[in-house]
Structure formats: C-alpha cells, structure tokens
C-alpha cells in the first residue's frame, strides 16, 4: 500500500520477481531463436524477431490470465499474483517490440503512412479467412498500452477502483482480438494445423481454469437462509471457521466475510477496495484482515485501513449464541466501528450489538 504518490520502488521481493521474470524471458527467446535457426536456417533476422517476440508475448498473456484462477485454486501461487502488473508491463514491452518490427517489415517501405497501411494494405474486411488480422493486433496492443500506462496505483486512486478495474478487465477483449489475430495469421500465412491446435489448447485451458476457480468460489460462498430473528441469519458453527480465517456468505446481495480471531468474530464486506480482491480468502495478520491479492489491510472491528492509509469497507453486526454464529446483513457505512461478538465457551450466549 502507498499513501503518497512516489515513483515505483523495487523492494527485495519485487527485484527477485523481476529478475526471475526477465531471466525467463531471455531464456525463452534464446531457446526459441535456436530452434528457429535449426529448423529454418534461411530465416531473416527481422522475421526471427517478429516470431520470437510474438510467440513470447502470447505465451506471457496466457500465463497472466492463468495466474488469477490458479491462485484462487491454490494459495501457494499467490506470490505470482502480488506483482502480476510487473508481468503485464513486461508482456506489453515484448508485444511492442513485436509490433514495431512488424510495422518496419511490412508497412514502412510504401507510399502511405505505416499506421494507415495496417488498415489499407489488406481491405478484405468482408472476408472471414482473408480478414486483415494485423488490424486486430493493433487494437489489442493499444489496449495493452492503456493497461501498462495505468498500472501504477496513482491511476487506481484517481480513476476510482471501479473505473480502473473496468479498464483492466479489457485484457479479455485484447485476448479475444489476439486469438483472432493469431488464428487468421496462421491460416493466411502458414496454414499450420499444429499451431492452430496449440492455440486451441491454450484457449480451452484458460477457460477451464476460470470455470474451476468460479465453481470453487461458489462452493465456498454459502447462501444461508436459517434465521435467528428478522435481522440475524445463521452463518456457521464456531468450529467451522479456522483461527484468523473467515467464512464467506452471500446474504441479500451482501458479500460478507466473517472473521474469527482471538476468541472473537467480526464481519466486513468481502471486497477489497483496491481491486475487489476476496478478503475472505485472506487471513488476519498483525491484527489486520489482509487481502490475499496485494496485501491491503483492514481492522476487523471497523473495516478501516490502519493509518496513514484511508481505504474502508462496510461492517456488519454479529452474534454468537452457544456455538452458532449469526450476522445481520444490513451493512453499516464504510469504516463504521462495530464491536465484535465474543466467544465464551462457558456462557450460552454472547452478543456483539
């Protein structure tokens, strides 16, 4: 988290992440170029760069889109998620090199402007198989540029989380454009069933991972209907929640995370104000609810980030009766102090109101 706008600072974790990332990038390029020179010794340097960077950027985009669902399925992959924006910016740089060399190779030696040539050199817009696929790549690269340029939290704060998240969800639009960009490029220039098969495997794998993660989230988020009275709804038994962890429930359109800690229970809105991360999948560290996506923190009793940070989430009333935990789904305004329900094994009832 950052409460002032400063240049991006690379801590030890980020440095290691970037060293491993760029080490992998150069290793991929070295292996790819070596293979191309072995199997296609007549290939030109320009074509070699175009193939290598295009393939690498497309592979990186698949990895980026897979990190989210993989981290949801197995928390061991969360470190990959923390600095995913570094991965995205690096992918854009590789894609930009690919685009620049394409522009030089195919559109810089004619009479028209190179950018204009992308849209006019092939005008078969009414044909599916002969569609000008390079125009699709241009718009995809434009989306990736907007995402890379707004990756810093400065833009997240000033655009608002909702607008910023909507902008960055356009990565799926870019991915769709690139699927057709690559597919049409293969059909028009190579007609390789092997490459088409690889493209299909990548797309199906991504869809499968996202479906698996969604099913797991639905399975973990319950919709209870047992009520204590007209206000409070039964969530679970005391032993159903691990210490410093949460139970997530959806009640009356309220996505609620009920946290258990220090013989107490508090409830807050499940969506982190940073990027709508699932707070209920995180845990309490140093007395604060810690988002599993990027480490944003909130105090469980009031939903406020510890000073000097200013993020806040809604809070809810909770009750413990015997071994049963109840929550009132009516939210309090963001950052409202609500006393936790205290669990006393020897007492049949404790009330958090």
GUFIKE-616157 format. One record per atom (N, C-alpha, C, O, CB): x, y, z. Coordinates in steps of 0.1 Angstrom, whole numbers, plus 5000, padded with zeros to 4 digits. Glycine has a CB too. Example, Ala and Ser with C-alpha at 12.3 -4.5 7.8 and 13.67 -1.06 7.14 Angstrom:
513249435078
512349555078
513249675078
514249675085
511349555090
512849785071
513749895071
512950005079
513450115080
514149945057
END
This chain:
500849885000
500050005000
500950125000
502050125005
499150005012
500350234994
501150354994
500250474996
499250484989
501950374981
500550565006
499650675009
500150805002
499450905003
499450695024
501250794995
501750914988
502150864974
502450744972
502950984995
502150954964
502450914951
503950934949
504451044948
501650994940
504650824948
506050824946
506450734934
505550644930
506850774959
507650744929
507950654918
507950514923
508050484935
509450694913
507750414914
507750274917
509050234924
510150264919
507450194905
508950174936
510050134944
510149984943
509149914945
509950184959
511349934941
511549794940
512149744953
513349764956
512449754928
511349674961
511849614973
512449474969
512549444957
510649584983
512949404979
513649284976
512849184969
513249114959
514249224989
511549174973
510649074966
510449114952
510449024943
509349074974
510149244949
509949284935
511249264927
511149224915
509549434935
512349284932
513649264925
513849124921
514149094910
514849314933
513549034931
513648894928
512648844917
512948774908
513448804940
511448894919
510348864909
510748914895
510648834886
509048944913
511249034894
511649084881
512849014875
512948994863
511849234881
513848984884
515048904879
514648774873
515048734863
516048894890
513748704881
513248574876
512448584863
512648504854
512448504887
511648684863
510748714851
511648734839
511448674828
509848834854
512548834840
513348864828
514348764825
514748744813
514049004830
514748684835
515648574832
514848464823
515448414814
516148504845
513548444827
512748354819
512548404805
512448334796
511448334826
512348544804
512148604791
513248574782
513148534770
511848754792
514448604787
515648584778
515948444775
516448404764
516848654785
515648354785
515848214783
514948164772
515348084763
515648134796
513648204772
512648164762
513148214748
513148134739
511248224765
513548334748
513948394735
515148314729
515248284717
514348544736
516148284738
517348214734
516948074728
517448034718
518348194745
516148004735
515747864731
514947874718
515147794709
514847794742
513947974717
513147984705
513948024693
513847964683
512048094708
514848114695
515748154684
516648044679
516748024667
516548284687
517147964688
518047854685
517247754677
517747704667
518647784698
516047724681
515147624674
514847674660
514847594651
513947594682
514547804659
514147854646
515347844636
515147814625
513748004647
516547874641
517747874633
518047734628
518647704618
518947934640
517747634637
517947494633
516947444623
517447384613
517847404646
515747474625
514647424616
514447514604
513947474593
513347404623
514747644605
514547744594
515847824592
515847944595
513347834597
516947764588
518247834587
518147954577
519048044578
519247744583
517247954568
517148064559
516348194564
516248294557
516548024546
515848184576
515048294582
515848414583
517048414587
514448244595
515248534581
515848664582
515848704597
515048654605
515248774573
516748804600
516748854614
515448914618
515048904629
517948954616
514848994609
513649064612
512548964615
511748974624
513249154600
512448864606
511348764608
511548684621
510648644628
511348664596
512848664624
513148584637
512748664649
512148604658
514648564637
512948794649
512548884660
511048884661
510448884672
513149024658
510348894649
508848904649
508248774655
507348784663
508348924635
508748664650
508248534655
508548514670
507648474678
508848414647
509748544674
510148524688
509348604698
508848564708
511648544690
509348734695
508648834704
507048804704
506448824714
508948974701
506548774692
505148754691
504748624699
503748624706
504748734676
505448524697
505148394704
505348414719
504548374727
506148284700
506448484723
506648504738
505548594744
505048554754
508048574740
505148704737
504148784742
502848714744
502048734754
503948914733
502448624735
501248554735
501248444746
500248424753
500948484722
502448384748
502648284759
502548364773
501848314782
503948214758
503148474774
503048554786
501648594789
501248594801
503948684785
500848634779
499548674782
498648554787
497848574796
498848734769
498948444782
498248324787
498648294802
497748264810
498648194779
499848314805
500348294819
499648404828
499248364839
501848304820
499648524824
499048634831
497548604834
497148624846
499148774824
496848564824
495448534826
495148404834
494148394840
494748514813
496248324835
496048194843
496448224858
495948144866
496948094837
497248324861
497648344875
496548364884
496548304895
498648464875
495548444880
494348474889
493648344893
493548314905
493448564882
493148264884
492448144888
493348044895
492847974904
491748084876
494548034891
495447934897
495647974912
495747884921
496847924890
495848104915
496048154928
494748134937
494848104949
496448304928
493648134930
492348104937
492247964941
491747924951
491148154929
492747874932
492647734934
493747684944
493447584951
492847654921
494847744944
495947704953
496747824958
497447894950
496947604946
496647864971
497247984976
498747984974
499348094976
496948004990
499347874972
500847874970
501347954958
502448004958
501347724968
500347984949
500748064937
500448214940
500648294930
499948024925
500048254952
499748394954
500948484952
500748604947
499248414969
502148444955
503348534952
503348584937
503848694934
504648474956
502848494928
502848534914
501848644912
502048734903
502548414905
500748644920
499748744918
500048884924
499648984918
498448694925
500848884934
501249014941
501849114931
501449234932
502148994952
502649064922
503349164913
502949134898
503849144889
504849154915
501749084896
501349054883
501349174873
501549154861
499848994883
501249294879
501349414870
502749424864
502849474853
500949534878
503749384871
505149384865
505149284853
505749314843
506149344876
504449174855
504449074844
503749134832
504149114821
503648944849
502649204835
501849274824
502649374817
502549384804
500549324830
503349464824
504149564817
505249504809
505549544798
504749664828
505849394814
506949324807
506349264794
506949274784
507549224816
505149204795
504549154783
504249254773
504449234761
503249084787
503749374777
503549484768
504849524761
504849544749
502949604775
505949534768
507149574762
507549474751
508049514740
508349574772
507449344754
507749234744
506749254732
507249244720
507649094750
505449274734
504549284724
504849414715
504649414703
503049294729
505249514722
505549644715
506749624705
506749674694
505949754725
507749544709
508849514700
508349434688
508749464677
509949434708
507449344691
506849264680
506149354670
506249344658
505949154686
505349444676
504549534667
505449634659
505149654648
503649624676
506449684665
507349774659
508149714647
508149764636
508449834668
508649584649
509249514638
508349474627
508749474616
510049394644
507049444631
506049424620
505849544612
505749534600
504749374627
505749664619
505549784612
506649814602
506449864591
505349904622
507849794607
509049824599
509149724587
509349764576
510349814607
508849594590
509049494580
507949504569
508349484557
508949354586
506749534572
505649524563
504949654559
504249654549
504649434568
505249764566
504449884563
505350014562
504750114561
503449904574
506650004562
507450124562
508050154549
508750254548
508550114573
507850074539
508550094526
507650134515
507950134503
509349974522
506350164519
505450204508
505250354508
505950434514
504050144511
504250404501
504050544499
503050604510
503050724512
503450574486
502350514517
501350564527
501950554541
503050494543
500150484526
501350624550
501750624564
501750484569
500850414567
500850724573
502850444577
502850304581
501650264590
501150154588
504150284590
501150354599
500050314607
498750304598
498050204599
499750424617
498650394588
497450384579
497550264571
496550204567
497450514570
498750224567
498950104559
498449974566
498049884559
500450084556
498449974579
497949854586
496549824582
496049714581
498149874601
495749934580
494349924577
493949924562
492849894559
493550034584
494949964554
494649984540
495349884531
494949864519
494950124535
496449824536
497249724527
496449604524
496649544514
498549694534
495549564533
494649454531
493249504534
492949534546
495049324539
492349514524
491049564526
489949464525
488749494522
490749684516
490249334528
489249234527
488449224540
488449114547
489949094523
487849324544
487149334557
485849244557
485249214567
486849474561
485449214545
484149134543
484448984542
483548904540
483349184531
485748944544
486048804542
486548754556
487348824563
487148794532
486148634560
486548584573
487948534572
488748564581
485648464577
488348454562
489648394561
490748494557
491948474560
489648274552
490348604550
491348694544
491248824552
491848924547
491048724529
490548834563
490448954571
491849004575
492648924578
489548924584
492049144574
493349204578
493649184593
493249264601
493349344574
494249074596
494549034610
495449134617
495349144630
495048894611
496249204610
497249294617
496449414624
496949464633
498249354607
495349444618
494549554625
494049504638
493949584648
493349594616
493749374640
493249324653
494449334663
494249364674
492849184651
495649304658
496849314667
497049454671
497549474683
498049254660
496849554662
497049694666
496149734677
496549804686
496749784653
494849704676
493949744687
494149664700
494049724711
492449714682
494649544699
494949464711
496249534718
496249544730
495349324708
497149574710
498349644715
498049774721
498549814731
499449664704
497049844716
496549974721
495949954735
496250024744
495550034712
495149844737
494549814750
495649784760
495649824771
493549694749
496649704756
497749664765
498549784769
499049794780
498649564758
498649884759
499350004763
498650084773
499250134783
499550094750
497350094772
496550164782
496650104796
496750174806
495050174778
496649974796
496749894808
498149914815
498249934827
496549754806
499249914806
500549924812
500750074817
501450094827
501649894801
500250164809
500450314813
499650344826
500050444832
499950404801
498650274829
497850304841
498050194852
497150184861
496350314837
499150124851
499350014861
499650064875
499449994885
500449924856
500150184876
500550234890
499350274898
498250314892
501450364888
499450264911
498350294920
497850444919
496750474924
498650264934
498650524914
498250664911
496950664903
496050744906
499350744905
496950584892
495750584884
494650514890
493450544888
496150514870
494950404898
493850334905
493150434915
491950434916
494450224913
493850524922
493250614931
492450724924
491350754928
494350674940
493050774913
492350894907
491350854897
490450934894
493450974900
491350734891
490350694882
489150624890
488050614884
490850584872
489450594902
488550514911
488650364908
488850324897
487050564909
488550284919
488750144917
487850084906
488249994899
488550064930
486550124906
485650074896
486050094882
486050004874
484250124899
486450224879
486850254865
488150184862
488250134851
486950414864
489050194871
490350124869
490249974866
490849924857
491350154881
489349914874
489149774873
488449744859
488849644852
488349714884
487549824855
486849804842
487849824831
487849744821
485749904841
488749924832
489749934822
490649814821
490949764810
490650064825
491049764832
492049644832
491349514829
491949414825
492749634845
489949514830
489249394826
489249384810
488849284805
487849394831
489649494804
489649494789
490749404784
490949374772
489849634784
491549344793
492549254789
491949134782
492549064773
493449204801
490649104786
489948994779
489549024765
489448944757
488748944788
489249154763
488949204749
490249194741
490249144730
488449354750
491349234747
492649224740
492949074737
493449044726
493849284748
492648984746
492948844744
492148794733
492648714724
492648764757
490848834732
489948784721
490448834708
490448764698
488548834724
490848964707
491449024695
492748944691
492948914679
491749174697
493548914700
494748844697
494548694693
495248644685
495748844709
493448634698
493148494694
492848504679
493348414671
491948444702
492048594674
491748604660
492948654652
493148614641
490548694658
493748744658
494948794652
495848674648
496348664637
495648894661
496148594658
497048474656
496448374647
497048324638
497448414670
495148344650
494448244642
494448274627
494748194618
493048214647
494048404624
493948444610
495348454604
495648424592
493248574608
496348494612
497748504607
498248364604
498948344593
498648564618
497948264612
498348124609
497648074596
498348014588
498048034621
496348104595
495648054584
496148114571
496248044561
494148084586
496348244571
496748314559
498248304555
498548314543
496448464561
499048284565
500548274561
501148144563
502148114556
501248374570
500648054572
501347924575
500447804572
500847704568
501847924589
499147824575
498147714574
498647594582
498647474576
497947674559
499147614594
499747504602
498647454612
498247534621
500947554610
498247334611
497247274620
497847254634
497147254644
496747134614
499247234634
499847224647
499747344655
499447344667
501347184645
500047464649
499847594656
498447624660
498147674670
500447704647
497547584651
496147604654
495747524666
494947564675
495247574642
496247394667
495947314678
496547364691
495847364701
496547174676
497747424691
498347484703
497447604707
497247624719
499747524700
497047674698
496147794701
494847744708
494447804718
495847874688
494247634703
493047584709
493347534723
492447554732
492447474700
494447464725
494747414738
494947524748
494447514759
496047324737
495647634744
495847744753
494447804757
494247844769
496747844747
493647824747
492347894750
491447804759
490847854768
491647924737
491347674756
490547584764
491047574778
490347564788
490547444757
492447574780
493047564793
492647684801
492347674813
494547554792
492647804795
492347924803
490847924807
490547954818
492648044794
490047884798
488547884801
488347774812
487547804821
487747844788
488947664811
488847564822
489247614835
488647584845
489547434818
490447684836
490947734849
489947834855
489747824867
492347794847
489447924846
488448024852
487147954856
486647994867
488148124841
486747854849
485547784854
485747714867
484947714876
485047684843
486947644868
487247574881
487347674892
486747644903
488547504879
487947784890
488047884901
486747944905
486447964917
488948004897
485847964895
484448014898
483647914905
482947954915
483748054885
483747784902
483047684909
483547674923
482747654932
483147554902
484847684925
485347674939
484847794947
484547784959
486847674939
484847914941
484348034948
482848014952
482448044963
484548154940
482047964943
480647944945
480447834956
479547844965
479847894933
481347734956
481247634966
481647684980
481047644990
482147514963
482547774980
483047834993
482147944999
482247975010
484447884992
481348004990
480448114994
479048064996
478348034986
480548234984
478648055008
477347995010
476248105010
476448225012
477347925024
474948055009
473848145009
472848095020
471848035017
473148154995
473148125032
472348065043
470948135044
470748245039
473048095057
470048055049
468648105050
468048085064
466948125067
467748045040
468848015073
468347995086
468448125094
469548185095
469147885093
467348175100
467348305107
467148285122
466448205126
466348395101
467848375129
467648385144
466448465146
465548425155
468848445151
466248575139
465048655140
464948725127
465548685117
465148755152
464248845126
464048915114
465348975109
465449025097
462949015115
466348995118
467549065114
468748975112
469548995102
467949165125
468948875121
470248795120
470048665113
469048595115
470748775135
471048625105
471048505098
472148415102
473248455104
471148535082
471848285104
472948185108
473948175097
473648165085
472248055111
475248175102
476348165092
476948025093
477047955083
477448275095
477447985105
478047855107
478347835122
477947915130
479447855099
478847715125
479247685138
480647755141
481447775132
479347535141
480947775154
482247835158
483447755152
484347815147
482347845173
483347625153
484547545149
484647535134
485647485129
484447405155
483647585126
483747585112
484647685106
485047675094
482347605106
485147785114
486047885109
487347865116
487447855128
485548025112
488447855108
489747845114
490247975120
489748085116
490747805103
491147965130
491548085137
492248185127
493048135118
492548045148
491948305128
492448415119
492048395104
492648455095
493948415120
491048325102
490448305089
489048345088
488448395098
490648155084
488348325077
487048375075
486148275068
486548185062
487048505067
484848295070
483748225063
483048335054
482648435060
482748155073
482948305041
482248405033
480848355030
480648235027
483048425019
479948455030
478548425028
477948535019
478348645019
477748415041
476948495012
476148595004
474748595009
473948495008
476148554988
474348715015
473048725021
472448855016
473048965018
473148725037
471248845009
470548965004
471549054996
471549174998
469949045016
472248994987
473149064978
474349124985
475149204979
472449174971
474549094998
475749135005
476749025006
476548915011
475349185020
477949055000
479048965000
479848985013
480549085014
479948984987
479748895023
480248925036
481348825040
481248705037
479048915047
482348875047
483448785052
483348795067
483548905073
484848825047
483148675074
483048675088
484348615094
484648495091
481848585093
485148695101
486448655105
486448615120
485748675128
487448775103
487248515123
487348465137
488848485141
489748455134
487048305137
488948545153
490248585158
490248615173
489248675178
490848705150
491148575180
491348605195
490048585202
489648665210
491748745196
489348465200
488048435206
486948535203
486048555211
488248435221
487048605191
486148705187
485748675173
486348605165
486648845189
484648745168
484148735154
483748875150
483048945157
482948635153
484248915138
483749035132
483449015117
483948915111
484949145133
482549095112
482149075098
482349205090
482049315095
480649035097
482949195078
483149305069
482749265055
482549155052
484649355070
482649365046
482449345032
483549265026
484749285030
482149475024
483249165018
484249075013
485149135002
486249074999
483648955008
484849254997
485549304985
486549414989
486149514995
484549364975
487849384987
488849484990
488749604981
488349594969
490249414988
488949724987
488849844979
489949874969
489849974962
488749964989
490949794969
492049804960
491649764946
491549834937
493249734965
491349634945
491049574932
489849474933
489749374925
492249504925
489049494943
487949394946
488449254949
487749164946
486949394934
489549244955
490049114959
489249054970
488549124977
491549134964
489248924971
488348854981
489048854995
489848764998
488148704976
488648945003
489148955017
488948825025
489848785033
488549065025
487848755022
487548635029
488548525026
488548425034
486148585026
489248535015
490248435012
491648465018
492548385017
490448414997
491748585025
492948615032
492848575046
492148485050
493148775031
493748635054
493748605068
494148725076
494548825071
494748485071
494048715090
494348825098
495848815102
496348715108
493548825111
496648915098
498048925101
498249055109
497849165105
498848925088
499049045120
499349165129
498049235132
498049355133
500249255121
496949165135
495749225139
494849285128
493849345131
495949325149
495249265115
494549325104
494149215094
494949125091
495449435097
492949235089
492549155077
493449185066
493549305062
490949175074
494049085060
495049115049
494549055036
494348925035
496449055053
494349135026
493849085013
494848995007
496049025007
493549205004
494448875002
495448784996
496048824983
497048774978
494748644994
495348924976
495848964963
497049054964
498049034958
494749034956
496949164972
498049264972
498449314986
499149404987
497749384963
497949244996
498349275010
497649395016
498149445026
499749295010
496649455010
495949565016
495249515029
494849405030
494849625007
495249605039
494849565053
493749645058
493549765055
496049565062
492849585067
491749645073
491649595087
491849475090
490449625065
491249685097
490949645110
489649575111
488649625106
491049765120
489549455117
488249375116
487149445123
485949425119
488549245122
487349525134
486249585141
485649705135
484649745139
486749615155
486349765125
485849885119
485949895104
485449985098
486450015126
486649795098
486849795084
487649905078
487649935066
485449805077
488449975087
489350085083
490750035081
491249945089
489350195093
491450085071
492850055069
493650135080
493250245084
493450095055
494650075086
495450135097
496050265091
496550265080
496550045103
496150375099
496750495095
498250475090
498850385096
496750605106
498650545080
498050665074
497150625062
496750715054
499150755069
496850505060
496050465048
494550495051
494150505062
496250315045
493850505040
492450555041
491350465035
490250505036
492350685034
491750345030
490750255025
489750205036
490250185047
491350135018
488550185032
487450145042
486550045035
486250055023
486750265048
485949955043
484949865038
483749865048
483949905059
485449715036
482649825043
481449815052
481549715063
482349615062
480149785044
480949735074
480949645085
479549595088
478549655084
481549705098
479449485096
478149425099
478049385114
479149355120
477849305090
476849385120
476749325133
476749175133
476349115124
475349375139
477349125144
477448975145
477048935159
477049015169
478848925143
476548805160
476248755173
476748605174
476948545164
474648755175
477048565186
477348425189
476448375200
476348435211
478848415194
475648275197
474748215206
475148065207
474947985198
473248225202
475648035219
476247895220
477447875211
478447945213
475147785217
477347785202
478347765192
478047815178
478747795169
478647605191
476847885177
476447935164
476748085162
476648165171
474947915163
477148115150
477548245146
476448305137
476048235127
478948255139
476048425140
474948495132
475448625127
476348695134
473648505140
474948675116
475348805111
474048875106
473148815100
476348795099
474049005108
473049095103
473449145089
474449225089
472649205113
472849115078
473349155065
473049305062
473449345051
472649075055
472549375071
472349525068
473749595071
474249595082
471249585077
474349645060
475649705062
475649845069
474749915067
476349715048
476749865076
476949995081
477850075071
478550005064
477649995096
477850205071
478750275062
480250235064
480650195075
478650435065
480950255053
482350215053
483050275065
483050395068
483050255040
483850185072
484650235083
483950255096
484450315105
485350355079
482750205097
481950215110
482350115120
482449995118
480450205107
482650165132
483050085143
481949995148
480850045151
483650165155
482149865148
481149765153
481849675163
482849605158
480449695142
481449665175
482149575184
482049425180
480949385176
481649585199
483149355181
483049215177
482249125187
482049165199
484449155176
481649015183
481048925192
482148835198
483048795192
480048825184
481948825211
483048755219
482548615222
481448595227
483348835232
483448515220
483048375222
483548335236
484648345240
483748285211
482548295244
482848245258
482248105259
481048085260
482248345268
483148005258
482647865259
481747835271
480847755270
483847765259
482047895282
481247865294
479947935294
479047905302
482047895306
479748035285
478548115285
477648065273
478148045262
478848265284
476348055275
475548005264
475248115254
474848085243
474147965270
475548235257
475248345248
476248465249
476548505261
473848395250
476648515238
477348645238
476848725227
476648675216
478948625238
476748855229
476148945219
477049055214
477749115223
474849005225
477149075201
478049175196
477349305193
478049395188
478649135183
476149325197
475449455195
475549545207
475049655207
473949435191
END
